[in-house]
């Protein structure tokens, strides 16, 4: 396993352009299975999770052409459906949680979809019930092989129906949406996720000939069509990476410009960072972060301690809570971080405590952070990345810390961040990848 060696305590300076959004592109790539015509996708990030899904699509028989550094064309006109029941697929699919989203398109177009129990982050229970309950409501039969941990859904025909999702799952909404676009009749999905990435998927499907209304709300109405055609689609910039670069800037007291951030799709992210006392400016579609020696957490109007909690869109994304927690360690003031969705995502705070951070882990979902106001620098240490977001948070902490830190298991970071060490070096960071 590879590791990063980071010499912390250096100020950075420069301009960064965010990569394409990981959480969007995994949905978009699965949607290419809905048509035999060519689909072109631009701004595809070169990261492990996306490349794994592209590999799976290739093994399934999708014709893939790399058009440029971040652009691909896909054509699913001659699929090898037997791959879905092969040992290779059981191994390939189980290593990537996003592979679950191939089931909806395959069920819609071919009447069957299979998937091994997906892997991914070790951040707590991430159930799949929402996906399969939606497929069953559309008329599919469900089966599960307990010995091989293998799921399957099959249907001669899917029929539109009304459904209320038990949770506003982003991947669940995407999967059911893709299954319903070719169903007979009208489907309504209430309590649908409405993140910008779901909106992007809806726009792409509509450009392919689907009939989806209610885009941007939690009530989607899908009038089924007979077939879909090709299209060209551009992936949004990754809002999680944008938040990560803000964290890099403030923790290293650096001046940084983040280009082309798609401000209208950032939701609560700017508001939450402002509540932490972070200064930044909107310059066109860029974020400019000035060098700042201190930032003070705002209390509520009545003087009580600020709570930053995750919530379904348009609430604050859970993927940035780890970043907020690390930023708070050097703020002036106190904040309660409430991670509602995943019960293991805050367990990385023991690494920050080893570095000298004042963090009280109240329970698996809540941590109180008492900021140092840069009066006491974090200390360099050796640590291991447990998941993508904790990994980048520990990297940000290491960039701020005095001395040289080592982070092991950086494949977790590579799953979500494109060429991270080269991009950090381009703005002055002292970071090396070692075997």
N, C-alpha and C positions, 0 to 999 in steps of 0.2 A: 504494500500500500504506500502511496505517495504521501508526502507531508509538505507543509509550508514552514519556512523559517522567516520570521518577520522581525526586523529591527524597528522597534517602535519609537515614538517620541519625535518624529519628523513632521514638519509642516508640509502640506502638499499644495499644488496649485495647477489649475488648468481647466480643460473642458472635457466632458464625458458625454457620449451619446448612448442612451440606454438601448439595450437589446430588445428584440421582439418578445412579447409576453408569453412566457412558458404556459401559463394556465389557459390562455386562449388557443395557442397553436396546437396543443394536444387535442382539443375538440375539433379544430379546423381540419387537421390531418385525418381524423377518423371520418369526417363528413365526405371526403373524396370517394369513399366506398359507396356512396349513394347513387353514383352515376357512372355510366361507361365512357362518358366524354372526358376530355382533358380538363384538369383544374390546375391553375397556376397560383402558387402561394408565395408571397414576398415577405421579407423581414422575418424569416425563420431563424431563431437563435440556434447557434451551434453548441448545444449542450447535451449532456449524456442522455437525459430522459427523452428529449426530442429525437435524438439520433437512434435510440432504441426503438421508438415507435416507427420511424422511417424504415428501419431494418425489418421489423415485423410486417409492415405493409409490403415490402419487397418480397419477403418469403411467402406472403399470401398471393403473390402474382401481380401486384400493382406495378405498372411500368413507371419508373422514376427517372427523371432527368434533372441533374443539377444545372441550373441556368446561370448561376452566379454564386457569390460567396454566401448569400442568404436567401436565394430564390430557387424554387423547385417547380417542376411540373409533375403531375400524377395522373395516371390513366388506369382506371380499374375496369377494363373491358374484358379481361381474360383471367379471372381469379382461379386460384387453386384451393378450393374450399376444403379439400382433404387435409391440408396443412392444419386446419383448426382442430383436428382430432389426433394430431401427431404428437410424439414425445417431445419433439423440438419445440412445438408451440407451447406445450405445458411448461417447458423451461424458460422460453423467451418471454411469454406473457406474464409469468409469475414474478418477474423481476421489475415490472413497471406497473404502478397503479393506474396510470392513464390508459392502459390497454383495455380497461373495462369498457371504454367508450366505443370500441369497435362493434360491440354487441348490438346496439340499437340500429346502426346502419345495415349491418348484415341481416338482422331479423327483418327489417323493412324490405330489403331488396331481394333476399334469397330465402326468407322463411325460416332461417335458423342462425343462431349465434352461440358461440361457446367461448368460455374464458376460464383459465385457471385462477385460483384465488390470488388476487394481485398483491404485489409487495409494495415497496416505497418506504416512506419515513416511519421510524419507530416513535410516533408521537401520540400513541393511544389508539383506542378503538375507532375504526372508520368503517362503519357498516355499509352493506350494499343493498339492504332491504328496499330502499326507495327506488332504486333502479328496477329491480325485478318485480316489485309490486306494480309499477307502472306498466311493464311489459305484459304482465298477467291481465291487467285491466284492459289492455288493447286486444286481448284474446290469445296470448301466447301460453303454451304449456311450459312449466318450469321443472327442471330436474337438477339434482345435485348429487355427485358421487363423493361420498364422505371419505372413502379410502384415498382417492386421488385429488381431493379438494378441487373438483372440476364442476363448473356451473354450465348449464345449457338452457336455452329457450328456443322453442320451435312453434311455428304457426303456418297453416296453409294460407291464411289471410288475416290481416289486422283490421280492426274496426274502430273508428273514432268513438270516443267516450268522454264523459266528464270525470275528472279526477282531482282530488285534493291531496297534494303531497304532504307526507307526515313531517317533512323538514324541507327547508329551502336549499336543498343540496345543489351545488353548481354542476357537478358531474352528473348527478341524477337527472336534473332538468335537461342538460344537454343530450343525454342518452335517450330519454323518453321523447324529447323533441325530434331527434333524428329518426326515431322509430315511427313517429306519428305523421311525418310529412308525406309518406306514401301510403298511409292507411286509408281505408274506404270510409268516407264521411268526415265529420267534424270532431276534433278533440279539443277539450279545454283543460288547461293545466293551471290550477289555482295554487297559490303559495309557491309559485315558480321562483327560482333564483332570477335576479334581474341585473347581475353584475354587467359591466361593460363587455366582458368576454362573451356572455350569453347574448347580449345585444349584437355583438359582432357576428356570432354564429347565425343568428336569425337573419341579419342582413345578407350574409353569404348565401344561406339557403334560399332566401327570396330572390336573390340575383340568379340562382340556378333554376328558378321556376316554382318554388314553394309558395304557399299562401299562408303567411303567419302574420297575425295582427296582435296588438297589445305589447309590441316590443318596447322594453324599458320598464314595464309594469310587472306585477307579480301574477297577472292573469293573462296567459297566452292562449290565443285561439288559432288552431291549425286546421285549415280545410285541406284534406288530403288531395294529392294530385297523382296522376298516373305515372309520371316519370320526371326526372330532373336532368338538366343539361350541365355543361361545363361553365366555368367562370374564372375570373381572376380576383384574388383577394389579398389585401395587405394587412398584416398583423399589427395591432397596436403596440406602442412601447410598453415595457413591463413596469407596472406601477410599484411592484415590490422592489425591483432593482432601483427604481428612482428613489424610493424611501431609504434603501440601503446606502446609496451615494450621499444622501443628505446626512445620514449617520456618520459616514466616513469623514465628511467635511467638518461637522461640528465637534466630533471627538478628537480630531487632530488640529483644531483651531485653524482650519484652512479656508482659502477662498476658492470656490469651485462653481463652474457653470455647467448645468445639466441641460443638454439640448433637446428640443423637440419632444416634450414630455406629454403632449396631449392633455392640457390642463383640464378640459371639460370632462375628462374621464378619471380624474384623481379623487373625486368624492371628498370624503372627510380627511384625507391624508394631510393636506396643507393646514387645516384647522387644528388637528391634533398636534402637529409639530409646533405650531404657533403657541399652543397652550403649554408646551414644554419650554417656551421662551426663545425658540430658535428664530433668528431673523433670516428672511430671504425675500427676494423680489421676483415678480412676474415680469419678464422681459420678452414680449412677443409670446412665443410658445416655449420659452426657456425658463428655467429656474436659476437665479443667481443667488449664491450663498456667500455673503461677505465673511471675512475673517472675524471671529468673535471670541473674546477671552472668557466670556461667562454667559450663561443663559439661565434664567430663573423660571421655575415651574409656577404657573398660575394656580392659586387656590380657587375654590368655588366662591361665589359672591358672599356666602355666609362665613367664609374663612375656613371651611372644612377642606380636607386633603383631596386633591384631584384624583379621580379614578379614570384610567384608560382601559376600556373593555372592548372586546370584539363583538361584532353583530353582523347579520346578513346585510348585504348591500341595500341601501346606501350607508349602512353603518361602517365602522372601521374594520379593515381586513385583519383576520387573525394572523396572517403571514407576516405582518409588520410588528406584532407585539414584542417579539424577541429583540428587534432593533430598538424599539422605544425603551425597553428595559435597560439595554446597554447604554443608550444615550443618557438615561436618567441617572446613571451612576456618577456622572460628572456634572450634573446640573446643580443649581442652587435650589434646595427645597426637597419635598417628599412627594411621592406618587404611589398609588396602589395600582398594580397591573392585574387585571382580571381576565384570564384566558378561559373563556367559557366552553369552547368547542372541543379542545383536546386535553386530556388529563395528564399527558406526559411532557408537554411542550416546555414547561418551565423548569424541568429537572436539570437543565444545563447551568442553572445559576450557581451550583456548587463550584464550577470552574471560575466564575466571576468572584465569588467569595474568596477563593484561593488567591486571586489577584489583588485582593484588598477592598473589593466593593462592599458596601453596606447594604445587603439585601436580606430580607427576612422572608423565607418561603413559608407562607401561612398554611397552605395546603396545596394539593396538586394543581389547583386552578388559580391561586392568588399569591402574589409576591409584593411586598412593600419595599420600595427602594428609597434610601436616604442618600441624597446626592452629596458628593465631595466638593462641588464647586471648584474643581481643579486644584484644591488645596493639598490633596494627597493623590499623587498619580497612581494608576494601577501598576502592579508589578508584573514583569514578564514571567511566564510559566510554560509548562508543557501540558497540552490538553488534546482531547479527541473530539472530533465533530460528530454529534449524534444524529443530526438531520440537516437539511439544506439551510433552514432559516437560523437555527442555533449556530451552525457552522459559520455563516457570514457574520453573525453577531460576535462570535468569539474572534473572528478575524479583525473586525472593527475595534474590539477591545485591545487586541494585540498591537494594532497600529498606534493606539493611544498610549500604551504602556511603556515604561522605561525598561530598556534592555531587550534581549532577543527571546522571542517566544517561538514555540514549535506547536503546530496543529497537525495532528495525525488524522487519517481517514478523510482526506480532503476530496475524495471522490464524491462525497455527499455535497460539497460545495459545487463541484463541477456539474452535478446533476441539474443545477438551476442557474449557474452564472457562467456566461461565455468568456473564456480566455481572461479570467479575472486577474491573474498576476501581471500579465502584459499591460492591461489597462490601468492597473494600479501603478505600475512602474512608469507609465507615460505621464503621470501627474506627480511623480517624485517619490513614490513609496519604495522602501527597502524590503523587498520580498523575493524569496527564491523557492522554487519547487525542487524538492529533493526526493530521491527514491527511498 
